[in-house]
Amino acid sequence: MDNQEIVTKKKRTKDDLVVYHLDISSCVGKEMNDFLFQLLYLQHIDTDGCSFHVNPNMAFFIEIPSKFDLFSKASDILYTLFPRPKFLTVDVNETNNPFQLGKEEQYCIKWIKEFQAGNLRRTYSSSETPNTNPDTINDLPATNCNDFMKSFFNQLTPSIGQNPLQYTIFFKFLFTQFKILVDSKSLVNRRVYNHPIQYKHEATKNAIEIAKELFFTDASAKEKDLQFCLCKKWQYSKFFLINQDGN
């Protein structure tokens, strides 16, 4: 059995060290810095429709010329490697970098408050027009929004700390759904055979439940363990998304 067959039959595990030897002697130039920056700092390369991602078990030996022309030094050409760069580090916390409440967050909070107050259950006759629209409601003071967020999110994760990324995912999704829902001519509360159909309320309830699933997504999960967060939920619960046409 030759070495090639041994290598082929050996099963690599995720803990095996993978060593790459890169000889860039024949193509040294300032443009090489872009490649090295992507490889060593961004740790991800996209080129010609293919991508390469650096994993923690990878090591790179980069071979460069021992001599350059009389007018150049290695540090002048390959400045990505020489000298060791120093990056500014900033301590970021909720005090010096609080979550910023913008128009989209205001829109969502006002609509959720209408939902919690039961105002989205109202039904209208064909001649009436719903008057619940976050754009026509005065913006809430920052203290009210912060109190709402603390109360709302602490109910979801009382023992787990939240971060701005989770807030952003939550509100970005809800704004897209709520904006379409508010403007929809199809999802309007109405009476059918004298029975109230509360489209606005039910659609809002579904959107919030889906947003909660996005909020609880485990950012530390490994790629092979990732599953679209709603797959399990949809197996035993009936949810629906609002299309761009408001249906």
C-alpha positions in Angstrom: 0.0 0.0 0.0 1.6 3.3 -1.1 1.4 6.6 0.8 -1.4 7.9 -1.4 -3.7 5.0 -0.5 -2.9 5.4 3.2 -3.8 9.1 3.0 -7.0 8.3 1.1 -8.2 5.7 3.5 -7.3 7.7 6.6 -10.4 9.4 7.9 -9.8 12.9 9.0 -11.4 14.1 12.2 -12.3 17.7 13.2 -9.4 17.7 15.7 -6.7 16.7 13.2 -4.2 19.4 12.4 -4.2 20.5 8.8 -1.0 22.1 7.6 -0.7 24.2 4.4 2.6 25.1 2.8 2.3 28.2 0.6 5.2 29.2 -1.6 4.5 32.7 -2.9 8.1 33.4 -4.1 7.1 33.4 -7.7 4.2 35.9 -7.3 5.4 38.3 -4.6 3.8 41.7 -5.1 1.8 44.3 -3.3 -1.4 42.6 -4.6 -0.4 39.6 -2.5 -1.3 41.6 0.6 -5.0 41.4 -0.3 -4.8 37.6 -0.4 -2.8 37.4 2.9 -5.2 39.8 4.6 -8.2 37.6 3.7 -6.4 34.4 4.7 -4.9 35.5 8.0 -7.2 38.2 9.3 -10.6 37.7 7.7 -9.9 34.0 7.6 -12.3 33.6 4.6 -11.5 33.8 0.9 -14.0 34.1 -2.0 -12.8 33.8 -5.5 -14.1 32.5 -8.9 -17.3 31.2 -7.3 -15.4 29.2 -4.7 -14.8 29.9 -1.0 -12.3 28.8 1.6 -12.8 29.2 5.3 -10.0 28.9 7.9 -10.7 26.6 10.8 -9.0 26.5 14.2 -7.2 23.3 13.4 -5.4 24.8 10.4 -1.8 26.0 10.3 -0.1 27.9 7.4 3.6 27.9 6.5 4.2 30.8 4.1 7.4 30.6 2.1 8.7 34.0 0.8 12.0 34.9 -1.0 15.1 35.3 1.2 16.3 38.2 -0.9 14.5 41.1 -2.7 15.9 43.6 -5.1 18.2 46.3 -3.8 15.4 48.9 -3.6 12.8 46.9 -1.7 12.5 45.2 1.7 10.1 42.4 2.7 8.3 44.9 5.0 7.7 47.3 2.1 6.1 44.7 -0.2 4.4 42.3 2.2 3.3 44.8 4.7 0.5 42.5 5.8 3.2 40.2 7.4 5.8 42.8 8.6 5.7 44.1 11.2 3.1 42.6 13.5 0.1 45.0 13.4 -1.5 46.4 16.5 -5.2 46.8 16.6 -7.1 49.2 18.8 -9.2 47.4 21.3 -12.3 49.1 22.8 -14.3 47.8 25.7 -17.9 47.8 24.6 -20.8 47.4 27.1 -24.4 48.4 27.5 -23.4 51.6 29.3 -21.0 53.1 26.7 -22.7 51.5 23.7 -26.5 51.2 24.4 -28.9 49.7 21.9 -30.2 52.5 19.7 -34.0 52.7 19.3 -34.7 53.9 15.8 -37.9 54.4 13.7 -38.3 50.7 13.0 -38.0 49.8 16.7 -40.5 52.5 17.6 -42.9 51.2 14.9 -42.7 47.7 16.3 -43.1 48.6 19.9 -46.1 50.8 19.2 -47.8 48.0 17.3 -47.0 45.4 20.0 -48.5 47.7 22.6 -51.7 47.9 20.5 -51.7 44.1 20.3 -51.3 43.7 24.0 -54.0 46.2 24.7 -56.4 44.2 22.5 -56.9 47.0 20.0 -56.2 44.7 17.1 -59.2 42.5 17.9 -61.7 45.1 16.7 -63.8 44.3 13.7 -65.0 46.8 11.2 -67.9 46.9 8.7 -67.2 47.4 5.0 -67.7 51.1 5.3 -65.3 51.6 8.2 -61.6 52.1 8.1 -59.2 50.8 10.7 -57.5 53.6 12.6 -54.6 51.6 14.1 -51.4 52.7 12.4 -48.0 53.1 14.2 -47.1 55.9 11.8 -50.0 58.0 13.2 -49.2 57.3 16.8 -46.8 59.7 18.6 -43.3 58.2 19.3 -42.9 56.8 22.7 -40.3 58.4 25.1 -37.0 56.5 25.3 -37.7 55.6 28.9 -41.0 54.0 28.0 -39.3 52.0 25.2 -36.5 50.9 27.5 -39.0 49.8 30.2 -41.0 47.9 27.6 -37.9 46.1 26.3 -36.8 45.1 29.8 -40.2 43.8 30.7 -40.8 42.1 27.3 -37.4 40.4 26.9 -37.0 39.5 30.6 -40.2 37.5 30.2 -38.6 35.6 27.3 -35.2 35.0 28.9 -35.3 35.9 32.6 -31.9 34.2 33.3 -30.1 34.8 30.0 -28.4 38.0 29.1 -29.5 39.7 25.8 -27.3 41.5 23.4 -27.9 44.2 20.7 -27.6 41.6 17.9 -30.6 39.7 19.3 -32.6 42.9 19.5 -31.7 43.8 15.9 -32.7 40.4 14.6 -36.0 40.6 16.5 -37.0 44.1 15.4 -35.8 43.8 11.8 -38.0 40.8 11.3 -41.0 42.2 13.0 -40.8 45.6 11.2 -40.9 43.8 7.8 -44.0 41.8 8.9 -45.8 44.6 10.7 -45.3 47.1 7.9 -46.9 44.8 5.4 -49.6 43.8 7.9 -50.6 47.4 8.7 -50.9 48.3 5.0 -52.6 45.0 3.9 -56.0 45.3 2.4 -56.5 41.5 2.6 -55.7 41.0 6.3 -58.4 43.2 7.7 -60.6 42.3 10.7 -64.1 41.5 9.4 -67.2 39.6 10.2 -67.9 36.5 8.2 -71.4 35.0 8.7 -71.7 37.1 11.9 -68.4 35.6 13.2 -65.5 38.0 13.9 -62.3 37.1 12.0 -59.4 38.8 13.7 -56.8 38.7 11.0 -54.7 41.6 12.4 -54.5 40.1 15.9 -53.8 36.6 14.8 -51.2 37.6 12.2 -49.4 39.8 14.8 -49.5 37.0 17.3 -47.8 34.6 14.7 -45.2 37.2 13.8 -44.2 37.7 17.4 -43.9 34.0 18.0 -41.7 33.5 15.0 -39.5 36.5 16.1 -39.1 34.8 19.5 -37.7 31.8 17.7 -35.2 34.0 15.9 -34.4 35.7 19.2 -33.5 32.4 20.8 -31.2 31.2 18.0 -28.0 29.9 19.5 -25.1 31.9 18.0 -22.5 29.5 19.4 -24.0 26.4 17.6 -21.7 24.6 15.2 -22.5 24.7 11.5 -23.3 21.0 11.3 -25.8 21.3 14.1 -27.6 24.3 12.7 -31.2 23.9 11.7 -33.6 26.6 10.5 -35.0 27.6 13.9 -38.6 27.3 12.8 -38.4 23.7 11.5 -39.2 22.1 14.8 -41.7 24.7 15.7 -43.7 24.2 12.5 -43.9 20.5 13.2 -46.3 20.9 16.0 -47.6 24.5 15.7 -49.5 26.3 12.9 -47.7 29.5 11.9 -47.8 31.6 8.8 -45.7 34.3 7.3 -47.0 37.5 5.7 -46.1 37.8 2.0 -45.0 41.0 0.4 -48.4 41.4 -1.2 -50.0 41.4 2.2 -51.5 37.9 2.0 
